[in-house]
Amino acid sequence: MPKAPLLLALLLLIWLPAQAEDWPAQQWSRGPAASGPALQALEDYAFAPRDDETRQGIRTDALLVIRDGQLLYERYAGTTDAQTPHLIWSASKSLLSVLLGVAFGEGRFQLQDPAAKYYPPLQAHPAITLADLLHWASGLDWQEDYEYAPLNSSVVAMLYTRGHRDMAAFTAQQAASAAPGQAFRYSSGDSNLLAASLRGMLGDERYADYPWQALFEPLGITQATWERDAAGTFVASSYLYLTARDLGRVGLLMQRDGRWGDRQLLPKSWVEFCRTPFAGYRANQDVAVAGGHWWLNREIDGAPRPWPDAPADTYAALGHWGQALYVLPAERLVIVRYGDDRDGRYQHNELLKRVLAAFATPGQP
């Protein structure tokens, strides 16, 4: 007869859900598929007839729903498929935060370190800390306008005109408009200052391979492309390309508190920092509540949650034209949505509401 510990282990293997420790290898395993009116309602919203001539309306390129490490739903449109590295725009900022979390776990910095310690051009602003940059609270004067006011846009100048060769240096030259750490002001420049600070921590040789060595390869991501500016700094604000499945791996890492298989890739404290609202954020300043370079579904100043039909612990990486990685810990869900939305019709809450209706937690209505 088996000894008691072995018998107990065998019983646990039978009792525990198989998906509880499902980690995607080269191919994701598949969970139970959904069907019925709720799924149809989701597809009617996300995959309405596509207008590629005017680019009007909701134009979803990819939608993945993952629970417990298994793919429940996957659909693509346009020129995107499962092998397409898609530009994730400002969701790159949240990926930078994850990468910095690996460096934090290696003891390379502390959140209250002055950014100038690692990026000397910031010595004109010695009070800015890494935590300030992660909260988009550097206090530097910045206008994050795209199509609507391009002539006055700091980010357009940084990405495409006078700042494009050295984006961190361009940002560091901006004047102060507020004390660091006091007020939220969304800034792609802050993200690129973080990328330059990471370079200062690592040195040029290690920096070039660090996203792959520290994050992508441990997660099994093989198709990532992260552009660098002419100065050699990763454009952490905007220019990371990932397949939808690979972005889902990052979401699963976060949903499981930084653990990947038997390895604690990110400290749990870092994940908690990402999910904690910035104290200087005020209600309705942006599309959701600012955390540590992630967006949170939290109540602030008595205002309702940004996505009222999603759980309060939902958080996301969001990018221009409808890119989104949603993490729903209470539902054990990760949702990836790529898009090409040009007119603002896409609504995060509407998609989340319909996904939750179609993929309700087993055992609940």
VONUKOL-900788 format. One record per residue (C-alpha): x, y, z; residue in three letters. Coordinates in steps of 0.25 Angstrom, whole numbers, plus 2048, in hexadecimal, padded with zeros to 3 digits. Layout:
BEGIN
XYZALA...
***
This chain:
BEGIN
800800800MET80580E7FDPRO80B816809LYS80282180FALA80982D809PRO8098267FBLEU7FA8237FDLEU7F7831801LEU7FF8367F5ALA7F782D7EBLEU7EA8327F1LEU7EE8407F0LEU7F183E7E1LEU7E48387DFILE7DC8437E7TRP7E38507E2LEU7DE8567D5PRO7E88527CAALA7E88607C5GLN7ED8667D2ALA7FB8657CEGLU7FA8667BEASP80686D7B9TRP80686F7AAPRO8128687A3ALA81486B794GLN805869792GLN7FA86D79BTRP7F18627A0SER7E286479EARG7D78667A8GLY7C88637A6PRO7C386C79BALA7B787579DALA7AA876794SER79C87C794GLY79688A794PRO7A189079EALA7AC88C795LEU7A5891789GLN7A289E78FALA7B189F792LEU7B589C784GLU7AA8A677FASP7B18B1787TYR7C08AD784ALA7BF8A9776PHE7B58B176FALA7B58B2760PRO7C38B875DARG7C48C5756ASP7D38C5750ASP7D08D1747GLU7CC8DC751THR7D28D575DARG7C58D8765GLN7BF8D0770GLY7C48C5779ILE7CF8BE772ARG7D48B377ATHR7E18AC775ASP7E28A1780ALA7DA89C78CLEU7DF892796LEU7D988D7A3VAL7E18857ACILE7DD87E7B9ARG7E78767C2ASP7F18767B7GLY7E88717ADGLN7E38777A0LEU7D48787A1LEU7D2881795TYR7DB886789GLU7D788D77DARG7DE896773TYR7DA8A0768ALA7E08A975DGLY7EF8A575ATHR7F18A0769THR7F389276CASP7F9889778ALA80788B772GLN80689B770THR80E8A3779PRO8058AF77BHIS8098BD77FLEU8038BF78DILE8068CE78ETRP8058D379CSER8038C67A2ALA8128C57A1SER8128CE7ADLYS80D8C37B6SER8168B97B0LEU8228C27B4LEU81C8C27C2SER81C8B37C2VAL82B8B37BDLEU82F8BD7C7LEU8288B37D1GLY8328A87CDVAL83E8B37CFALA8378B77DDPHE8378A87E1GLY8468A77DDGLU8498B37E7GLY84D8BD7DCARG8458C97E2PHE83B8CD7ECGLN82E8D57E9LEU8338E27F0GLN8408E27E9ASP8428EF7E1PRO8418EC7D3ALA84D8F57D0ALA8558EB7D7LYS8548E27CBTYR8518EC7C0TYR85A8F87C3PRO8539027B9PRO8489037C3LEU85290A7CDGLN84A9177CAALA83E9107D1HIS8459097DDPRO8389067E5ALA8328FD7DAILE8328EF7DFTHR82F8E27D8LEU8228E17DFALA81E8EF7DAASP8218EA7CCLEU8198DD7CELEU80D8E57D2HIS80E8EF7C7TRP8118FA7D1ALA81E8FF7CDSER81990E7CEGLY81F9117C0LEU8179197B7ASP8119107ACTRP8059107A2GLN80190179EGLU7F9905792ASP7F88FD785TYR7EF8FF77AGLU7E790B781TYR7F2915783ALA7FF91077CPRO80691E77BLEU80691F78BASN80891178ESER81590D796SER8138FE792VAL812901783VAL81F909784ALA8268FE78CMET8228F3783LEU8228F9775TYR829907774THR83490E77DARG835904788GLY8348F7780HIS8438F4780ARG8458F478FASP8378F4796MET83C8F37A4ALA8458FF7A2ALA83990779CPHE8319047A8THR83B9077B2ALA83C9157ACGLN82E9197AFGLN82B9237B9ALA8259207C7ALA8169237C8SER81391C7D6ALA81B9167E1ALA81F9087DEPRO8168FD7E4GLY80A9067E7GLN8019067DBALA7FE8FD7D0PHE8019017C2ARG8018F67B7TYR80E8F77B0SER8158ED7A6SER8218F57A9GLY8218F07B7ASP8218E27B2SER82D8E47A9ASN8348EA7B5LEU8328DD7BCLEU8388D67B0ALA8448DE7B0ALA8458DC7BFSER8458CD7BDLEU8508CF7B3ARG8588D67BEGLY8568CB7C8MET85A8C07BELEU8658C67B5GLY8648C67A6ASP8688B77A3GLU85E8B17ADARG8538BB7AATYR8528B779BALA84E8A979EASP8478AB7ACTYR8388AB7A8PRO83B89D7A1TRP8448977ACGLN83C89C7B8ALA82E89B7B3LEU82A8967A5PHE8338897A5GLU82E8857B3PRO8208877AELEU82287F7A1GLY82088C799ILE82888A78CTHR822895782GLN8248A278AALA8298AE783THR82D8BB78BTRP8328C6783GLU83D8D0789ARG83F8DE785ASP84C8E377EALA8528E578CALA8508D678FGLY8458D7799THR8398CE798PHE82C8D6795VAL8258D17A1ALA81A8DB79FSER8158D5792SER81C8CC789TYR81B8BD78ELEU8158B3784TYR8108A578ALEU80689B785THR7F989A78DALA7FD88D793ARG80A892798ASP80489F79ELEU7FA8957A5GLY80788E7ABARG80A89C7B2VAL7FC89D7B7GLY7FD88F7BDLEU80A8927C4LEU80389E7CAMET7F68977CEGLN7FF88D7D5ARG8068977DDASP8138967D6GLY8158877D6ARG81887F7C9TRP8188707CBGLY82186E7D7ASP82887B7D6ARG8248887DDGLN8288917D1LEU82389E7D7LEU8228A17E6PRO8148A17EBLYS8168AE7F1SER8198B47E3TRP80C8AE7DEVAL8058B57EAGLU80C8C27E7PHE8078C17D8CYS7F88BF7DEARG7F98CA7E8THR7F28D87E4PRO7FC8E47E4PHE7F88ED7F0ALA7F98F97E7GLY7EF8F47DDTYR7E18FB7DDARG7D48F67D7ALA7D28F67C8ASN7E08FB7C4GLN7E18F07BAASP7DA8E37B5VAL7DD8DC7C2ALA7E48DE7CFVAL7F48DE7CEALA7FC8D47D6GLY80A8D07D3GLY80A8D27C4HIS7FD8C97C4TRP7EE8CE7C3TRP7E58CA7CFLEU7D68C87D0ASN7D58CF7DEARG7CC8DA7E4GLU7D38E77E7ILE7CE8F37EEASP7C08ED7EEGLY7BF8EC7DFALA7BA8DE7DAPRO7C48D47D4ARG7C88D77C6PRO7C38C97C2TRP7B78C77CBPRO7B38B97C5ASP7C18B37C8ALA7C68AF7D5PRO7CD8BA7DDALA7DA8B27DDASP7DB8B37CETHR7E78BA7C8TYR7EC8BC7BAALA7F78C07B1ALA7F18C97A6LEU7F68CF799GLY7F28D878EHIS7E78D4784TRP7E18C978DGLY7ED8C0792GLN7EA8BA79FALA7EE8AF7A9LEU7E48AE7B4TYR7E78A67C1VAL7DC8A17C9LEU7E189A7D6PRO7D48977DCALA7CF8907CFGLU7DC88A7CCARG7DB8907BFLEU7E58977B5VAL7E089E7A9ILE7E88A379DVAL7E18AC793ARG7E98B2787TYR7E28BC77EGLY7E28C7774ASP7D88D077AASP7D98DF774ARG7CC8E5779ASP7CB8E3788GLY7BE8D9787ARG7C58CE78ETYR7C28CD79DGLN7CA8C57A7HIS7BE8C37B0ASN7B68BE7A5GLU7C08B37A1LEU7C28AF7AFLEU7B38AE7B2LYS7B18A57A6ARG7BD89C7A8VAL7B989A7B7LEU7AB8967B2ALA7B088C7A8ALA7BB8867B1PHE7B58877BFALA7BD8807CATHR7B98717CBPRO7AF86F7D5GLY7AA87D7D5GLN79E8837CEPRO
***
